[in-house]
Amino acid sequence: MNGLGVAFLRVPSMIFTLGMNTVLQGLMVVFTGGFAPRSEAPHWMEVLAVGKTLAIPNSLFVWIAVGAAALFLLTRTAMGRYIYAVGNQEQAVYLSGVRTQWVLVGGFVASGICASVTGMLLAGFSHKAYQAMGDGYLMSAVAAVVIGGTNIMGGRGTYLGTVLGTILIVLLQSVLSVMQMPDAGRQIIYGGVIIAMLLVYGRQERHE
């Protein structure tokens, strides 16, 4: 749905995805009547999230599998090249004969798959699911990607950079926890980091 809205309705991706998130949360309230249902995560989700194989966390194997698939898609397929090209200049890609709408939809499908895998791991780790359980990770995830060198407007970024950005965010979270920084302060810092990186990217593009 996000991909179709962005590709064919031409709604800015940030606005559409955040709006869809709000709509789905509202539908969950309607479905549950506003009460948190008593539920437990399936056993296999808990095994993936907190289980171990040969003393190695299973979540590490999941990350390796998803990471390998993402690397293959971005570096070894035409779809990956189209994703970067559309991020740089969609009009030029369209004029070269590529159906850019479906490239956008494919990118959102891949993103949705990653989000669903993350949701299953989070549910397994928490042993249950509840409304808005992933909202606390929203700003830190965006900040990790931006710190890793990905241009939030598209066209630039690497998987390795995202991994390094994630490590830096985890280190930052650890430092803030030691300093007993409240959650509101963390959100302010994440937002400031995103704005600062956007300003840096904007100046680099003007220079080029």
N, C-alpha and C positions, 0 to 999 in steps of 0.2 A: 504493500500500500504506500509506504514512504517513497519507494522508487517510482511508482506510477505518478504520484502527486508531483514529485520534483521534475520528472522527465517530461510529462505531458501537460500538467497544469502550470509548470514553470514557477512554482512557489519556492522561495529560498529554502534550502535543505534544512538549515538550523531551525527555522520557524516551523516548517512542516513536521519535522520529527518531534520537536518539543510539544507541538499541538496534538499530534497523534498520541504521544505519551499521556497527556492530560485526558484525552478522550478515553483511552483504554482504562486508565485508573478510575474514571467515572463509571464506565461500564462494569468494572469489578465491584464497585460499591453497590450498583443496582443489582448485580447478580447475587451478591452475598447479603444484601439487605443492610449493609453497614457494619456487620459483625464479622470478626475474624473466624473463619471456620476451623474447627479442630481437625488438624491433619498432620501427617508425618511424611517426610520425604521418603520415596521408595528406597529400598535397601541398596539398589545398584547405584543410585546417586550418592549415597553416603560412602559407598566403596570407592567411587571415582574421586570424591572430594577429600576424604580423610583416610582412606585405606592405603595400605602399603604393599608393594610387591618386592621381595628381596630387600627389604628395609629402605626402599625408595618410594617416596610418595607417588601414588597413582596420578595425582593432579599434574605432576611433572611430565609424565608420559602423555597426558592429554595436551599439555602446552606444547610439547615437542611435535605432536601430530598436527595440531592446528597451525603451529608456526611453519612446519614444513609445507603444508598445503598452501599457506599464504605466500611463502617465498616462491613456490613453484608457479602459482597463479600470476604473481607480479613480475617475475623475471623470465619465465619460460613459455609464456603463452601470449597469443595475440591479444587476448582480453586484457591482460596486464598492461601491455603497451598502450592499448586504447584508453584504459583508465587514466594513465599518466597524461596522455595526449589530450583527453577531454578536459582534464583539470587545467592544462596549460592554455588551450585555446579551442573550445568546443566548435566554434564556427568553422575553423580550418579543417578540423577532423570531419565534420559533416560534409564540407565541400569536396573532401577527398573520397567520399563514397561510403563512409562508415555510418551505420544507423546508431547515432549517438544516444538516442532515447533508450535503447535496449542495453547499451553499455552502462548507463546510469542505473537502470533497473537491476542489472547483474551485480553492480557494485553494492547496491543496497541489499540484495539477496545474500551476498557474501557477508556483509556486515550483520545481517539478521541471524545468519547461522552462527557467527561468532558470539553474538549476544545471547542466543539460546543456550549454547554450550556453557557460557559464563553463568547464566541463570541456573542451570542444572547443578553446576559446581557450588554456587552460592547456597542453593536450597539444600544440597547434601551437607554442606559445612554447617548450616544453621539447623539442620534436621527438620526443617519445615519451610513453608513459603508464606509470605505475608505481603500486603500491599506496600508498594514503594520501597521494597527492601533493597533495591539497587540504586536509589536516588542519591544515597550518600557517596557513591563512587563516581557520580557524573562529572563534577568539576575536576577531581583528581585524575580521572581518565583523560579528559580533554587536555589538562595541563601536561600530563606525561607525553602525549602525542606531540604537542606543540614544542615542548622542551627538546624532544628527540629530533627536531629539525623538519617536521612535516608542516607544510604550509596549509593552514586551515582552509584556505580558499581553493586548494587543490593543485595538482601538477608537480609537487615536490615532496619527497619523503621516502624513507627506507624502513624496512622492518627492523634492522639492527638499531637504527636511531630510536625507534619506538621502544625497543627493549632497554636501551641505555636511559631513555627518558623515564621509563617506569622505575628503574633502579634508583635514579635520582629522586623521584617523587617519594619512594618508600623510605629512602634515607632522610628526606625532608620531614616526612611524617614522624619518623622515629625521633628526630631532633625536637620537633614541636611537642611530641608526647612527653619527652623528658622535661621540656620547659613548661609543661602543663598548660599549653595553649588551648583555649576553648575552641569548640568546633566553628563558631562564628569567625574567629580569627584565622583559622585555617582556610575557610572559604574565601576570606578577603585576600589572603596571600596567594591562593591559587588563581583567583581572578586577576590580581595584579601581575602575576607571571604571564598569564595568557595575553593580557593587554600589552605588556612590555615586548613580548616576542612578536606580536602582530605589528607593532611599530617598527621593530628591527627588520622584519620581512618587507614591510612597505618601503622602507628606505633603501633596502638592497635592490628591490625591483625598479625603483626610480633611477638608481645609479646605473643599473644595467641598461 
